Each structure stands twice: as structure tokens, then as C-alpha cells.
């Protein structure tokens, strides 16, 4: 069984920073793409940033230049450094990863989400 556990969310003032973490655990053979999504109240879930196993990254236009995604393959962990936060960044942030296990092959897994609130 695979689990993704996110941490690092919270309340921050506009212009502030937060660093989210998502750690994968279980019977993992390898992890392909690791992705951060977010969902604001009344809106659809949207992709924020993605990183491949080789380190290639992709960002939503709304966060380019402010957010940085990175990963530590030895720790099976992906990070999202969020700077210059805006009220419109307020959302529940979810981690998604494509993980290969011996039993299930390659499947997508989701974390439980972590709340980020940007407000003065």
C-alpha cells in the first residue's frame, strides 16, 4: 500500500512564503511524475506544478516566478516552495504522484490535501 502525506500548509499574510512537502511511503519501486494541484472553494482542481523523475518542471502561468517545485528522490518527497503569496493562492493543495509498485504496477496516488490560506 502506498501513502502520500502532505504537510506545511497554514495561514500566511500576502507577500509571505510557505513550503509544502509531500512524502510517499510504502512498497515503492519507483516514482515517475510528482504533481501539485490546488482547489479553491467553488472552483475546479487545477494543476499548479509538476516535476518528472528526471527533474523537468512545469508550472501554471499563475504561479510562474513565484513557486518552485523540487524533489528528493532518496526521500520519495516532493516540495513546493511558495513565495510572494497572494490571496488568490488560497486553496487546498493536493499532492499527486505516479508510483510503481510490485503489486499494482504504475498507478496514480493522491494525498489528503493541506490548506493554504493567504489573508491579512
Secondary structure, 3 states (H helix, E strand, C coil): CEEEEEECCEEECCCCCEEEEEEEEECEEEEEEEEEEEECCCCCCEEEEEECCCCCEEECCCCCCCEEEEEEHHHCEEEEEECCCCHHHCEEEEEEEEEEECCCEEEEEECCCEEEEECC
